[in-house]
Every structure is written in C-alpha cells, then in structure tokens.
Amino acid sequence: MTLYQKIGDVEYINSIKADVTTIKETEFEDSLNTIQRQVDNKRTELDDLLSQRASLIAHALENKLMSAISLGNRLGMTRQRVYVIAGSIKEEE
C-alpha cells in the first residue's frame, strides 16, 4: 500500500519527499534507509505469499483437486512451472 501525505506544500510518498531533488543532504541517508527497510519488508511479505502459493499448488496436485493445466491457467503460468513450484515444496520436506 502506498501512503501519500501532503504537509503544507510538501508531498510525501511512503514517508519520502515525492520531489527527491528537494531532499536535504542531511535527510538523504535517512530516506535511503527508510526505502530499503520498506523494500526488505515487502520482499519478506512476497516470499511468504509465494511459499503459501507453492503449498497450495502442491496440495492441489497431490490430492488431485486440480490438474497442472488448470492450476497453470488459473495462475497465468505454464503447467511446467506449476510442477517446478510443486517440486520446490517436496525438496524442502
């Protein structure tokens, strides 16, 4: 989720000045650190979602709830990719 704020005449997106050319030298490192923390948090969230999706795919295939082709069509990927994702779960076990 993107957070937009306007304080006075200054616009912020995710706590960083929208116009990066106006960031003071003293605020620049803090802005980079803030953005990096946000990237790290989103990457962790994405990894968790991808892991959950992989578990669902593996479960669906193992229990014959859906075919690889049906899963691929639903998820916008090839059946080969579905098998690769399902295989990654088996490797973790």
C-alpha contacts under 8 A as a table, 3 or more apart, distances in Angstrom:
res1	aa1	res2	aa2	distance
2	T	13	I	6.86
2	T	14	N	6.07
3	L	12	Y	7.94
3	L	13	I	5.62
3	L	14	N	4.86
3	L	15	S	7.49
4	Y	11	E	7.39
4	Y	12	Y	5.77
4	Y	13	I	4.73
4	Y	14	N	6.43
4	Y	15	S	8.00
5	Q	11	E	5.81
5	Q	12	Y	5.03
5	Q	13	I	6.46
5	Q	15	S	7.80
6	K	9	D	6.74
6	K	10	V	5.67
6	K	11	E	4.42
6	K	12	Y	6.11
7	I	10	V	5.36
7	I	11	E	6.44
7	I	12	Y	7.89
10	V	17	K	7.14
10	V	18	A	7.96
11	E	17	K	5.94
11	E	18	A	5.54
11	E	19	D	7.53
12	Y	15	S	5.48
12	Y	16	I	5.17
12	Y	17	K	4.36
12	Y	18	A	4.96
13	I	16	I	5.35
13	I	17	K	6.32
13	I	18	A	5.62
15	S	34	T	7.91
16	I	20	V	7.93
16	I	31	S	6.09
16	I	34	T	7.93
16	I	35	I	7.92
17	K	20	V	5.84
17	K	22	T	7.45
17	K	23	I	6.67
19	D	22	T	5.84
19	D	23	I	7.50
20	V	23	I	5.37
23	I	27	E	6.21
23	I	28	F	6.13
24	K	27	E	5.20
24	K	28	F	6.19
25	E	28	F	5.17
25	E	29	E	7.73
26	T	29	E	6.96
26	T	30	D	7.87
27	E	30	D	5.30
27	E	31	S	6.12
28	F	31	S	5.07
28	F	32	L	6.31
29	E	32	L	5.09
29	E	33	N	6.16
30	D	33	N	5.05
30	D	34	T	6.06
31	S	34	T	5.08
31	S	35	I	6.21
32	L	35	I	5.18
32	L	36	Q	6.10
33	N	36	Q	5.08
33	N	37	R	6.16
34	T	37	R	5.23
34	T	38	Q	6.32
35	I	38	Q	5.05
35	I	39	V	6.18
36	Q	39	V	5.00
36	Q	40	D	6.11
37	R	40	D	5.08
37	R	41	N	6.15
38	Q	41	N	5.11
38	Q	42	K	6.18
39	V	42	K	5.19
39	V	43	R	6.03
40	D	43	R	5.06
40	D	44	T	6.25
41	N	44	T	5.18
41	N	45	E	6.30
42	K	45	E	4.95
42	K	46	L	6.04
43	R	46	L	5.01
43	R	47	D	6.10
44	T	47	D	5.09
44	T	48	D	6.25
45	E	48	D	5.15
45	E	49	L	6.28
46	L	49	L	5.08
46	L	50	L	6.10
47	D	50	L	5.14
47	D	51	S	6.12
48	D	51	S	5.14
48	D	52	Q	6.21
49	L	52	Q	5.05
49	L	53	R	6.12
50	L	53	R	5.01
50	L	54	A	6.12
51	S	54	A	5.06
51	S	55	S	6.27
52	Q	55	S	5.13
52	Q	56	L	6.33
53	R	56	L	5.09
53	R	57	I	6.17
54	A	57	I	5.06
54	A	58	A	6.12
54	A	85	I	5.71
54	A	86	A	5.93
54	A	88	S	7.72
54	A	89	I	6.62
55	S	58	A	5.16
55	S	59	H	6.05
55	S	86	A	7.29
55	S	89	I	6.57
56	L	59	H	5.07
56	L	60	A	6.04
57	I	60	A	5.13
57	I	61	L	6.23
57	I	71	L	7.41
57	I	82	V	7.20
57	I	85	I	7.48
57	I	86	A	5.96
58	A	61	L	5.24
58	A	62	E	6.01
58	A	85	I	7.70
58	A	86	A	4.54
58	A	87	G	7.64
58	A	89	I	6.90
59	H	62	E	5.18
59	H	63	N	5.99
60	A	63	N	5.40
60	A	64	K	5.74
60	A	65	L	4.77
60	A	66	M	5.62
60	A	67	S	7.81
61	L	64	K	4.96
61	L	65	L	6.39
61	L	66	M	6.19
61	L	67	S	6.41
61	L	68	A	6.94
61	L	86	A	7.89
62	E	65	L	7.88
64	K	67	S	6.69
66	M	70	S	6.09
66	M	71	L	6.36
67	S	70	S	5.13
67	S	71	L	6.15
68	A	71	L	5.07
68	A	72	G	5.93
68	A	79	R	5.04
68	A	80	Q	7.94
68	A	82	V	6.12
68	A	83	Y	7.10
69	I	72	G	5.00
69	I	73	N	6.11
69	I	78	T	7.21
69	I	79	R	5.09
70	S	73	N	5.13
70	S	74	R	6.11
71	L	74	R	5.08
71	L	75	L	6.04
71	L	79	R	7.39
71	L	82	V	7.10
72	G	75	L	5.15
72	G	76	G	5.63
72	G	77	M	4.64
72	G	78	T	5.10
72	G	79	R	5.15
72	G	81	R	7.67
72	G	82	V	6.13
73	N	76	G	5.18
73	N	77	M	6.36
73	N	78	T	7.33
74	R	77	M	7.95
77	M	81	R	6.32
77	M	82	V	7.11
78	T	81	R	5.23
78	T	82	V	6.49
79	R	82	V	4.89
79	R	83	Y	6.34
80	Q	83	Y	5.16
80	Q	84	V	6.32
81	R	84	V	4.96
81	R	85	I	6.18
82	V	85	I	5.22
82	V	86	A	6.17
83	Y	86	A	5.03
83	Y	87	G	5.90
84	V	87	G	4.98
84	V	88	S	6.29
85	I	88	S	5.18
85	I	89	I	6.96
86	A	89	I	5.45
86	A	90	K	6.83
87	G	90	K	5.12
87	G	91	E	6.29
88	S	91	E	5.12
88	S	92	E	6.41
89	I	92	E	5.20
89	I	93	E	6.63
90	K	93	E	5.30
